[in-house]
Amino acid sequence: MKATVIKAFSGRPDTAPLPRMIAVGEEIDGAVNAEWERHGSEGSINGVIEELKADHELAKKLADYVNELVAAPQVQGLTVDALGRVKWEILEAVLKLDDERQTAAQAIWNSAKQAFQADRRGALVGRVLAERFGWKLGDRISFVGDIFPGTLELFVRGIYDSELGAESLYFNWEVVREGLSPARKDMISSVSILAESPAAVPRIIETVDDMFRNATVQTRTETERAFALGFVNSLGNIKLILLSVCGAVTFTIMLVAANTMAMSIRERTREIGILKTLGFRPGLILFLILGEAVMLACMGGGVGHLFVTGLVVMIRENAPAVSSQIRTLTVPWPVIGVMFGTSILIALASSVLPAYSASRINILEALRRTD
């Protein structure tokens, strides 16, 4: 009974299987057949399913799709010899269940779509956004305009799910357009064009600009990358500004650290004299002072790393859905390495001179100091 379930599954014209269910069936079929080879004709269907849950990445799908079926009375006690029939029954039941869910979801979506199209002030809201603000079907939501003046009142007519992101809100643009001045009512700032291939981009740019070359309002067509860079460049040399600010902050921190280290070493001059009396060489004293400075710097870098990581997580979790780059914001390991390297460099630069002076001080002079 080691028949391939997918062949039987796909050969049933009355079932019209969904592609996703075929993929699930293939995974179940392959995993069960692998267990078949291990068990032979011994054991039961329950034992095989339990091993599949423990040994394969299929665990989540099995838990979602066949957990209730495995517990059914008609499945209990079946031997591995009956796997062929049981696999087909499981897949058939899964297909039926998935068809029912798909039909119910489609009916809900069609109802929401009709309600959205019938209501000029209707809105479709992503589930993530709706859960964040506690919105439900039929709720009235208000937006206070900034770029577009006025107050916009909408009614939630549908809540959608999407793998690409469910944090957007869709509404009828005419509601906003009616409140604009005549000069802004029909103004379009940008239009996006999807090219069939990268090679077609130069031809599209030339064609579109030629169409509006003699128009009252001409166009400037460019790639999305060029548009983003132009927007950034309009703000000035951001990279130079950031480097200048970071350099000034780093230099200030180094001065403060150098002053702190000098005061700390001066206050412990007698201790250094005692260490020299006990036989500590200048090189070892220099190493101890620099090691202390590096250790403190690494501790400060660790605290800074934790703070930055928490800040990045907060920014990422609260970023709008349209900002895909912000939503994937992370602190890469090279940046962490540069951060700790900078901390160590500041520690060495700020402590090397006072540490060297302390390591070369005369024993009598060191013991004579009382400050």
N, C-alpha and C positions, 0 to 999 in steps of 0.2 A: 504493500500500500504506500509506496514512496512516490506516488504520482505528484507531478508539479501542480500545485494549486493554481498558479497564475494562468496556466493554459486553460484549465476548466473555468477559472474566474473570468478570463477575457473572452471565452468562447460562448458565453451566455448572452445572446443578443437582447434578451429582455431585461437584463440588469443595467446596461449602459454604465459601466463602472467609471468612477471619477479617476483621473490620473493620479491624484494624491493617494487614493485608496489602493490603486495598483502598486504604488511604491511601498506602501505599508505592507501589503500582501507579500511582496517580494522579500522584504526584510524578515517577516514572520516565517515565510517559507524556508529561506536560507538558514535562519537560526534554528528552526525546528528540525530540519534535515541534518544539521550539524550535530544536534543532540541525539538524533536517531542513530547516527553512526557510533556514538559513544555508548548508548544504552542497549542497542540491539532490540530484542523483543521483550526485554524486562522492564519493570517499572510501570508507572502510570502517567497519564497525561498531566496530572497535578504536579508530580515531581519534575517533569520536563519543563513545565511552565515556570515553576519556582526557580529552577536552575537558569533558565533564560533570563529571568528577572535579575538574578545575582551576577551572571557572567557576561552579559552583553549590554551594549549601549542601547539596546532595544527596550530597556527597562521602562522608560517613561511612556513610550507608545503602548507597550503591553499593559501598563498600569491604567492608562487612559481608556484603552479600547476593549480589553478582554477581562478586566478584573471581575466585573459582575458575572460575565459568562462562565468563567472558571469556577465560580462559587455555586453555579446553578446545579440542582440535584441531578439532572440528566447527564452532566459531564463527569460527576464524581465516579471514580472507580474504573474509568475506561483505561485500557492498556495501550501501550505504544503502537500495537498493531492497528488500532483504530484511528491513528493520527490523521490519515488522509481524509477521512470523513469529518473528523472534528475540526481540522483546519478549514475545510470548506464551510462548515457550519458557522465557525467563528467569523470568517471573512464575510459570509453572506449576512450575518447579523450586524456586523460592523457597517457594511455597506448600507443596509436598511436604516440603521441608526443615523449614519452620516447624511443619507438622503433626507431623512426627516428634519435633521438640524439645518441642512442647507435650504430646504423648502421653507422652514419657519423663518430663518434669517432673511431669505429673499422676500418673503411676504412682509416682514417688518420693515425692510429697507424700502420696498415699493410703497408702503403706506407713508413712511416718512418722506420719501421723495415727492409723492403727490401733495402732502401737506405743505412741504417747502415751496413747491411750485405754485400752489394756490394762494399762499400768503405772501404778500409783497414784503412784509416785515419778518418773514420766517428766516430761521438760521439753522444750519447744520453744524454741529459742534463735535469735535473729536472727543473720544471717551476719556482720554487722559486729562484734557482741559476741563471737561465737565466734572470729573471727579475732584479735580484740584479746587474748583470754586463751588462745588456742591450743586451744580445745575441739573435739573431734571426736565423731562418733556413737558412743555407748556409753560415753563418759567419765563418771566419777562426780565430781560437784561438790558442795562443802559450803558452807553459809552459816551464820554464827554470828549468832543473833538478837540484836536490840537492843530495839526496841519489842516484838517478839514473842520471848519468851525461848526458848532451846533451840538445837540445831544441826539444820539442815535438810539432808538428803542427797538429791540428785536425780541422775537419769541422763539424759544427752542422748539423746533419741529422735528428734529432728528438727531440721533447720536450715532456716530459711525466709528468703526475700527479700521485700522490700516497698519500694515507692516512697515510702511514708509514713514509713519508718524501720525499720531492721532491727537495733535495739539493745535490744530487750526480751526478757524471759524469761518464759514462761508455764508454770505448773505447777498442780497440783490443790490448791485451797484447803483441802480436807479434811485434808491432811497437816499443815497448820499449825493448823487448828481443833481437831484432836484433842489437841494439846499445850497448849491454853489452859485457864485456870481456868473453872469453870462461869459465873462472872459475866461473863466476856468472850467466851465461846464463841459466842454468838448475837447479839452486839452489833454494830450497823451504825452507822458514823459518818456516812456520807453516801451519797446515791443521786443519780445524774445522770439527768435527764429531757431528752429532745430534743423541743423544741416544733416544731410543724408550721410556725409562722410567728411573727415577733416580736409580732404582735398577740394571739397566744394566750397569751403568757407571764403577764399579770395574771390571766387566768381559771384557768390551771393552778395558780398560786401560791395563789389563794383556795380552789380545790377541794381540793388536797392538805392544806392546813392545817385545813380544815373536817373532813376525814375523821379526823384525829387530835386534834381539839380536846379531846375528853373522854377520851383515852387516858392511860395511866399515863406514857408518854413522848411528849410532844408534839413536833411538827415545826416547823421554821422554814425555810420555802421562800423562796428568793431567787434572783436571777439570778447567773450565774457571775461577772460583773463586781462585783456587790455582795459576793459571797462573798470574792473576792480582796481587795477594798478593806477588808473587815472584818478579814481576817487581818492585813493590813498595819497597820491602825489599832490592833490589839491590841498591837502592838509599841511604840506611842507615835508621836509626831510625827516620823517618820523624816526628812522633808524638813527640818524645823527643826534636828534634830540634825546632819544632814550639812552644812547651811549653816553652823551654828555651828562645827563642827570645821574646815571648809574656811576660814572666815573667820579663825579663830585661827591656823591654819597659815600662811595668806597674810600676816597681820600680822607673825608671827614672822619669816618669810622676808624681809619688807620691812625689818625692823629690822636683821637680820643683813647684808642687802645694803647698807643705808645706812651701817652701821659699816665694812664692807669698802671701800666707795667713798670714804668720808671718809679712811680710813687710806691708801688708794692715792693719792688726790689730795695729801694732806699730804706723802707721801714724794716726790712729783714737783713740789713747789713750785718748786725751782730750775729745772727744765725749763720750767715755765710762764713763769718770769721771763725765761729765754733766748728763748722764743717771742715774748714781748712786746718784747724788745730788737730782735728781727729784724723787728718791724713787725706781728705778729699782733694783730688787734683783739680786745677782750673778747668781742664777739659770736661771732667765729669760734672762740675758745678754748672758750667755753661750748658751741658746737655740736659741737666735737671730743670734748669730755668726755661729753656726753650721747649722741653717736653711738656712742662706745665702750661705754657702758653698755647701750644698746639692742642693739648687736650681740652682746654677751655674753649678754644676756637671751634673745635669739632662738636663740642656740646652745644655751643651757640648755633652752629650750622644745622645740627639735628633739630633743634627747636624751630629754626627758620624753615627747615624742610617740612616739618609737620604742619606749621602754619600755612605755608604755601599750598601744600596738598589739600588741606581742608578748604582753603579759599577756592582752589580750582574745582573741587567737587561741588561747592556751593554755586559757583558760576555755571558749571555744566548742568546741574540739576534745574536751575532757574532760567536757563537760556531759552529764547523763543524757538519754536520749531523751525522757522526759516533759517536760523543760523546753524547750519549743519556743522561748520568748522568749530564753532564754540561748543556745540554739544558733544564733540569728540575731543575736547581739550584735555590734555594730560601733561604731566611733568616727566619727560623722557629721561632715561638714565644718563645720557651725556650731559644734560643740564644739571642733574643732581651732582655729577662728578665735578663740573665746573664750579658749582656752588661750594662744595667742600674744599676744592682746590683753592678757591679765592679766600675762604676762611683761613686755611693753613698759611697761605701767602701773607695775609694781613697779620697773622699771629707772628710769623717769623720776622717780617719787616718792622713790626712795632716793638719787638722785644730783643732783637739781636744786639743792638748797641748797648742798652742798659745791662743786658745779661753779660756781654763781653766785659764791660767795665767792672761789674760785680765779681766776675771770675778772676780778674787781675788785681783786685784790691789787696793791699798789704794786711796781714793778720792783725798787727797791732792797731792800725788805723781802723779796721773793721770793729774790733772789740772796744775801741775808745768811743765809738758813736753811741749816742743814747736816744737819738730821735727816731 
